[in-house]
Amino acid sequence: MLAVVVVAALLRYDVLISAGHEGRPASCAAFPHHKCNLGASGEREWTPVVADAAAKILRAHGVSVARLPADFDGKYRVDAAIFIHFDGSDPPCRSGASIGYAHRRDAEAAAAWRRLYSSEWPFPFQPDNFTEDLSQYYAFEQVHARKGSLVIELGEITCPQQRAWLASRLHWEGALLAYFLSQLVGKGDVPKP
């Protein structure tokens, strides 16, 4: 008797960009194995704006992009993956920007993002992987990223000062991420905003 083995194909792109909490709560039932966190107030509205801006710029520069919501099917092989979020804190103003990653090989990409974003971000920057959710992000299991797979918290949306700074810069955040990803994967030559 001949056995048939079905192997799920890896989807291949230069870059994967996921907008944190996008599609929830509707996707929660379809992905019961994921922790169904709805994010901080306003996060589900903001992460797609940043993700769409970054994806549009990268595609215009010849970079192939898998632009995904928070929950997605399949396994991806990419050069770089970014999972976009905004942090929340209770009480407010106890957090800031942060970066999470699962593997030491991603630390170089995290350091590069920290250098770039810190040059513009006027508020606190938390240590890498300062929460378990950052270092053990569920989607890391679905993505193999050659140059880096990062959860990026762009700032604390529950802090009025940070929220005001971020609110007027969502498209700029996307442009900065596009520049960063272009540099990281060495493709597209996206200019710095």
C-alpha positions as CSV (number, residue, x, y, z in Angstrom):
1,M,0.0,0.0,0.0
2,L,1.3,3.4,-1.0
3,A,1.1,6.2,1.6
4,V,0.5,9.7,0.5
5,V,2.0,12.5,2.5
6,V,0.7,15.9,2.1
7,V,3.1,18.7,3.0
8,A,1.8,22.2,3.5
9,A,3.6,24.6,1.2
10,L,5.5,27.4,2.7
11,L,4.4,30.7,1.4
12,R,7.4,32.9,0.3
13,Y,7.6,36.7,0.4
14,D,10.4,39.2,1.0
15,V,8.5,40.7,4.0
16,L,5.6,39.8,6.2
17,I,3.7,42.6,7.9
18,S,0.9,41.8,10.4
19,A,-1.4,44.4,12.0
20,G,-1.8,43.4,15.7
21,H,-5.4,42.6,16.7
22,E,-6.8,43.4,13.2
23,G,-9.8,41.2,12.4
24,R,-10.7,40.5,16.1
25,P,-13.0,39.7,17.7
26,A,-14.4,38.0,14.5
27,S,-11.3,35.9,14.0
28,C,-11.2,34.6,17.6
29,A,-13.7,31.8,16.8
30,A,-11.7,30.7,13.8
31,F,-8.4,30.6,15.7
32,P,-9.3,29.3,19.1
33,H,-5.6,28.2,19.8
34,H,-4.5,31.9,19.8
35,K,-4.9,34.0,22.8
36,C,-7.8,36.3,21.8
37,N,-6.6,39.6,23.1
38,L,-8.4,42.6,21.7
39,G,-5.5,45.0,22.4
40,A,-5.5,48.4,24.0
41,S,-8.3,50.9,23.2
42,G,-7.8,52.1,19.6
43,E,-5.1,49.6,18.7
44,R,-7.2,47.6,16.3
45,E,-7.9,50.8,14.4
46,W,-4.3,52.1,14.3
47,T,-2.3,49.0,13.5
48,P,-3.9,48.5,10.0
49,V,-3.1,52.1,9.1
50,V,0.6,51.6,9.9
51,A,0.7,48.2,8.3
52,D,-1.0,49.3,5.1
53,A,1.2,52.4,4.7
54,A,4.4,50.2,5.1
55,A,3.1,47.5,2.7
56,K,2.1,50.1,0.0
57,I,5.5,51.8,0.1
58,L,7.4,48.5,0.0
59,R,5.3,47.1,-2.9
60,A,5.9,50.4,-4.8
61,H,9.6,49.7,-4.5
62,G,9.4,46.1,-5.8
63,V,9.4,44.3,-2.4
64,S,7.0,41.4,-2.2
65,V,4.8,41.7,1.0
66,A,2.4,39.4,2.8
67,R,0.1,41.9,4.5
68,L,-1.8,39.9,7.1
69,P,-4.3,40.5,10.0
70,A,-3.6,39.4,13.5
71,D,-4.7,35.8,12.9
72,F,-3.7,34.0,9.8
73,D,-3.4,30.5,8.3
74,G,-0.3,29.0,6.8
75,K,3.4,29.0,7.3
76,Y,5.6,31.7,5.8
77,R,9.2,31.9,4.8
78,V,10.3,35.5,4.5
79,D,13.4,37.6,4.8
80,A,11.8,39.7,7.6
81,A,8.6,39.7,9.6
82,I,7.0,42.6,11.6
83,F,4.0,42.3,13.9
84,I,2.8,45.8,14.6
85,H,1.3,46.7,18.0
86,F,0.8,49.6,20.4
87,D,1.1,48.9,24.1
88,G,-1.4,49.6,26.8
89,S,-0.8,50.1,30.6
90,D,-3.0,50.4,33.7
91,P,-2.2,52.8,35.2
92,P,-1.3,54.8,32.1
93,C,2.1,56.0,31.2
94,R,4.0,53.0,32.6
95,S,5.3,51.7,29.3
96,G,6.5,52.9,25.9
97,A,8.0,51.5,22.8
98,S,9.3,47.9,22.9
99,I,10.5,45.0,20.8
100,G,10.0,41.3,21.1
101,Y,11.6,38.3,19.5
102,A,11.9,34.6,20.0
103,H,15.4,33.8,18.9
104,R,18.8,35.3,19.6
105,R,19.4,35.5,15.8
106,D,16.7,38.3,15.8
107,A,18.6,40.5,18.3
108,E,20.5,42.2,15.6
109,A,17.4,43.3,13.7
110,A,15.9,44.4,17.1
111,A,18.9,46.5,17.8
112,A,18.8,48.1,14.4
113,W,15.1,49.0,14.9
114,R,15.8,50.4,18.4
115,R,18.6,52.6,17.0
116,L,16.4,53.9,14.2
117,Y,13.2,54.4,16.2
118,S,15.0,55.8,19.3
119,S,16.4,58.7,17.1
120,E,12.8,59.9,16.7
121,W,10.8,58.5,19.6
122,P,10.8,61.0,22.5
123,F,9.4,58.7,25.2
124,P,10.6,55.6,27.1
125,F,11.8,52.5,25.4
126,Q,11.4,49.3,27.3
127,P,14.0,46.5,27.4
128,D,13.7,43.8,24.7
129,N,11.3,41.0,25.6
130,F,10.2,42.8,28.7
131,T,7.0,40.7,28.8
132,E,6.4,37.1,28.1
133,D,3.9,38.0,25.3
134,L,6.7,39.7,23.4
135,S,9.2,36.8,23.5
136,Q,6.5,34.1,23.1
137,Y,4.3,35.8,20.5
138,Y,2.0,33.2,19.0
139,A,2.7,34.0,15.3
140,F,6.4,33.4,15.6
141,E,5.6,29.7,15.1
142,Q,4.1,30.4,11.7
143,V,7.0,32.4,10.3
144,H,10.6,31.6,9.5
145,A,12.3,35.0,8.9
146,R,15.9,34.9,7.7
147,K,16.8,38.4,8.8
148,G,14.5,39.0,11.7
149,S,11.0,38.4,13.1
150,L,10.0,41.1,15.5
151,V,6.9,42.2,17.5
152,I,7.2,46.0,17.5
153,E,5.2,48.0,20.1
154,L,5.3,51.5,18.6
155,G,4.4,53.2,21.9
156,E,1.8,53.2,24.7
157,I,-1.5,54.2,23.3
158,T,-3.1,54.5,26.8
159,C,-0.7,57.3,27.7
160,P,-2.2,60.7,26.6
161,Q,1.2,62.2,25.7
162,Q,2.4,59.2,23.7
163,R,-1.0,58.8,22.1
164,A,-1.1,62.4,20.9
165,W,2.5,62.0,19.4
166,L,1.5,58.8,17.7
167,A,-1.9,59.8,16.4
168,S,-0.5,62.4,14.0
169,R,2.3,60.1,12.7
170,L,0.6,56.8,11.8
171,H,1.5,57.1,8.1
172,W,5.0,58.2,9.0
173,E,5.4,55.2,11.2
174,G,4.5,53.0,8.2
175,A,7.0,54.8,6.1
176,L,9.7,54.4,8.7
177,L,8.9,50.7,9.0
178,A,9.1,50.4,5.2
179,Y,12.5,52.1,5.2
180,F,13.7,49.8,8.0
181,L,12.5,46.6,6.3
182,S,14.0,47.7,3.0
183,Q,17.3,48.2,4.7
184,L,17.0,45.0,6.7
185,V,16.3,42.7,3.6
186,G,18.5,44.7,1.3
187,K,15.8,45.2,-1.3
188,G,13.7,48.1,-2.6
189,D,15.9,51.0,-1.7
190,V,13.1,52.8,0.2
191,P,14.1,56.3,1.2
192,K,14.1,57.3,4.9
193,P,11.0,59.5,5.7
